Amino acid sequence: MIREEVELEGPWLEGARLAQLFAAAAAAGAQARVVALSGDAKRAHVRLAVESNDPGRLDAALLALAPFGVAFTPTDARTAPAERDGILPDDFHATSNFDTFVRLAGRWHAVRAQKMDCAIVVRDGAPTCVKQRLVKRGEAVVLRGGGLRVSPPDLGGGATTFAFMSHDVSSEVNKDAVAGRVAAWMRETRAAGEKIVVVAGPAIVHSGGDGALARLIRGGWVDVLLAGNAFAAHDLEKALMGTSLGVCAKSGKAVDGGSRHHLATINAVNRAGGIVPAVESGLIRDGVMQACVSTATPFVLAGSIRDDGPLLDVIPDVRDAQVAYLEALDGCGLCLMLATALHSIAVGNLLPARVRTVCVDMTESLPTKLANRGTLQAIGVVTDVGYLLERLAARLLGPP
């Protein structure tokens, strides 16, 4: 719901004045409610919230309240040209991840590609979220002020998609019930024709959750995999050498000389020409990356300063990786962030708040950091990621 607050003074407690006001708002397609009231029956001061899910109807409702003393004149958003490539006018509007509407030439437009920390640029006649460095000289940049409306999602304790854990992050919840709810969300997302995106960290491999994740990919429950060099390297190491970070997947014991296994794996996969040729040649016969290749599930591997190797498939330029992540996230309806702080926070900054987001980690700090950095819609699940993936696979695909 999009909301405007207005203030009125007058004998609002006499007769049916408030009822008439509410009826006028409703007739225009909005709803009005009292949020503050002071004074007495003869001279009351009233603050009203007027809400609608459509900015045009909200305009109509506010205009319909003019006879009751509401002064409202709809205005278009102001724009100014970008000074140079990547240089914005000083008064630019900085976006949040909440759905935003911009009024241009008397009509409201939903902002495309909504995400936080961007400018709004009018491209092809439509307002679009654009990262600052990607704004071109002379493009019309939306400025702060009138003609802008923001619609936060309902994250309260009511019957909303995010309500089952509110904003609390706790390990003291029924993990099987959480897995059931996430599985239900995955079914709803698939039924709506939206993408299920998995952001994966290497702890999935170390904890033994890679088998369940590979099952979900082969079962068609993952549309895009986003990860870094470490996740892919250790998944491939496990497929090729039976270890992850040099620790035997069966015994749980460190293998003599195992500290070089991930480097040897990267060397072997790069010698083959990359992950796809390594799978197609039979070098890699199992694991999450093999499941992606065999099912043609897209994956994007973003590089960082910590990378060993890296694998040839890793995008080393973080700006190029950000663009690739943005393209992969287009159409995302549910994002599962699994045991990776770096990539979870990065992807959180690229998602609109309407996207259901589940963040899984062994500690409470990661889901808390994610919320603190603006991804307020994220549900934090503190548990072993391997266990949760196994329960998800069982719910969606049955026993292995």
GUGU-883725 format. One record per residue (C-alpha): residue in one letter; x, y, z. Coordinates in steps of 0.2 Angstrom, whole numbers, plus 5000, padded with zeros to 4 digits. Example, Ala and Ser with C-alpha at 12.3 -4.5 7.8 and 13.67 -1.06 7.14 Angstrom:
A506249785039 S506849955036 
***
This chain:
M500050005000 I500650184996 R500350305009 E500150495012 E499750585028 V498650735028 E498150855043 L496450935045 E495651055058 G493851075061 P492251005070 W492750825064 L491850745079 E490150815075 G488850715065 A489550615051 R490950715045 L492350585047 A491150455039 Q490850565024 L492750585022 F493150405023 A491750365010 A492450494998 A494150415000 A493450244997 A492450294982 A494150354974 G494950184977 A495850224993 Q495650205012 A495750335025 R496050305044 V496450415059 V498250405065 A498150555078 L496750655085 S496850805097 G495650945103 D493850935106 A492250915096 K492151095091 R493951115086 A494850945083 H496550925075 V496550765065 R498050675056 L497450545043 A498350415033 V497650395016 E498250235007 S498050144991 N498950014981 D498950124965 P499750294965 G498450364953 R496950314964 L497850394979 D497950554969 A496150544965 A495750514984 L496750654990 L495850774977 A494150704983 L494650765000 A494850944995 P493050995001 F493550935018 G495051045019 V496450945011 A497551045000 F498350934987 T499050964970 P499850824961 T501550864953 D502750784941 A504450724947 R505850844943 T507350784932 A509050854928 P510350794915 A511850694921 E513350804920 R514550664914 D514550474913 G514350424931 I514150594938 L512450644944 P511550804948 D511850854966 D509950844971 F509750664964 H508450544972 A509350394980 T508350234979 S507850104992 N507449924988 F505549974991 D504449974976 T504450154969 F503350254958 V503750414948 R502550534941 L503050594923 A501950694911 G500350674923 R500550484924 W501250374937 H502550244932 A503250094942 V505150104943 R505949964933 A507349854941 Q507049914958 K508549904970 M509350004983 D510750134982 C510450184964 A509850334954 I508250334944 V508550374926 V507150404913 R507650274899 D506450234884 G505150344893 A505150234909 P506050274926 T507350144929 C508550104943 V510350124937 K511950104947 Q512850274948 R514350224937 L513150164923 V512250324921 K512650414904 R512950594901 G511450694897 E510150564904 A508750624913 V509050594932 V507550604944 L507750724958 R507150724976 G505550804980 G503750784973 G503150664960 L503950514970 R503050384980 V503750234989 S502850074994 P503649975008 P503049795009 D502049745025 L503349665036 G502349675052 G501549535062 G499949515051 A499549385038 T500949425026 T502249325016 F503549375028 A502649355045 F503049185051 M504749235059 S504449425059 H506149505060 D506849405074 V508349295071 S508449145082 S509148975083 E507648915094 V506448875080 N505748715073 K506948695058 D505848565050 A504348685050 V505548815043 A506048695029 G504148665026 R503748845024 V505248875012 A504748725002 A502948805001 W503648964995 M504748874982 R503148794975 E502248964975 T503649044966 R503748914953 A501848924951 A501949114948 G503249094935 E504649174944 K506449124947 I507149034962 V508949094965 V510149014976 V511649104983 A512948974989 G514448975000 P515748845002 A515048785019 I513748695009 V515148585003 H516048565019 S514348525029 G513848395016 G512348495010 D513048484992 G512148324988 A510448394993 L510848554983 A511348454968 R509648354969 L508648514970 I509548574954 R509248404945 G507448414951 G507148584943 W507048684959 V508448804956 D508448924941 V510049014944 L511548984955 L512649134961 A514249094970 G516149134971 N517749044967 A517848954983 F516148874982 A516448804965 A518248754968 H517848654984 D516248574975 L517448524961 E518748464973 K517548354981 A516948274965 L518748254958 M519748204974 G518448164987 T518948304999 S518448485002 L519848595009 G520848445010 V519648355022 C518948185017 A517148195014 K516848015021 S517948005036 G518048195041 K519848185043 A521248295035 V522148205021 D524048215020 G524448345007 G522648395006 S522948575007 R523448584989 H521948484983 H520948634979 L522348714969 A522648544960 T520748544956 I520748724949 N522248674938 A521448524931 V519748604928 N520648754919 R521748634909 A520148564903 G519548734897 G518348774911 I516948694921 V515848654906 P517148564896 A517748474912 V516048404915 E515748364896 S517448274895 G516948164910 L518348244921 I516948304934 R515548174936 D514648234952 G514248384962 V513348544961 M514248614947 Q514048454937 A512148464941 C512148644934 V513048594918 S512048434915 T510348524917 A510848684909 T510548784925 P511348954923 F512748994936 V513749154939 L515449154949 A515949324955 G517749354960 S518549424975 I520249474981 R520349314991 D520249194976 D521449054973 G521749024955 P520449074951 L519348954940 L519249014922 D517349034924 V517549164938 I517249344933 P518749434941 D518149614938 V516849654952 R515949774941 D515649654927 A515149524940 Q513849644947 V513149664930 A513049474928 Y512249454945 L510949594940 E510549504924 A510349334933 L509249404946 D507949474934 G506249394937 C506849324954 G505349284966 L506349194980 C508149204985 L508949074996 M510549145003 L511548995010 A513049015021 T513949155013 A514149335020 L515049415006 H513849364992 S512249365003 I512549555007 A513049594989 V511449504982 G510349584995 N510849754989 L510349704971 L508549644976 P506949734978 A506149714995 R504649624987 V505749474984 R505549334997 T507349315004 V507949175016 C509649185024 V510349035032 D511949035043 M512648945058 T512749115067 E511549255070 S512749385064 L512449365046 P510549385045 T510749525057 K512049615046 L510949585031 A509449675039 N510649815045 R511149845027 G509449865021 T508749695016 L507349705029 Q506349575021 A507649435024 I507049295035 G508549235046 V508749045049 V510148995061 T510548815058 D511648695049 V511448735030 G511748555026 Y510248495037 L509048625030 L509548585012 E509248395016 R507448435023 L507048545008 A507548414996 A506548285005 R505048405005 L505148434987 L505848274979 G505548144992 P506848035000 P508548014991 
***
